[in-house]
């Protein structure tokens, strides 16, 4: 009995084991089925991923091409802008060059005008200097002539005294020599400042040098010749300081004889 009772238990255990194995087999089959499903899903996902990757690559390539186009366009625009900028700069420089040329031409004209004006001023100044020098010399000569002209009568008196006074005694001779010494000193002083006496006797009468105060008929001199100097004339340099007062020869009247008068 005891052995009989034990057998059912073994059967039960076998049954349980069979059930367990069966469950395990079903589990394995389920796992296998799940693995099959997961493999297909993986392949589908892998395919979708590849498609997305391809699309992303295409999009990226398109984007890169667009960026390259934009870069080229930007570069071209930059080149165009740079060319426009260079053209504008060149035009600006040309305008500045023209303005500088015009300014240079204006400055050259001003320089020529100032040079001409300077030459004119220099010529005017030279003429002024010459005129001033000449006027100064003429003024000096005029002052000198005026001063010496006031002294000439003194010289005339000394000459008259020398010609008229005849000293008779030693005292008179002493006085005569003393004033003749003063006369000589005065004449020498006049010579040093350029005064020289005229000597017109025997020369042709010249109204620029002589002043005729008398005419005398004579056969000794030709008509118009200076016979005698009544008051001495003087030069100062090459100019007349005082005209000489002279006596001029005139033609003698023909002598009428008695026979010619009777006839």
Secondary structure as UniProt FT lines:
FT   HELIX           2..164
FT   HELIX           170..192
FT   TURN            193..194
FT   STRAND          195..197
FT   TURN            201..202
FT   TURN            207..209
FT   STRAND          210..217
FT   TURN            223..224
FT   STRAND          225..231
FT   STRAND          234..236
FT   TURN            237..238
FT   STRAND          239..242
FT   STRAND          244..250
FT   HELIX           258..262
//
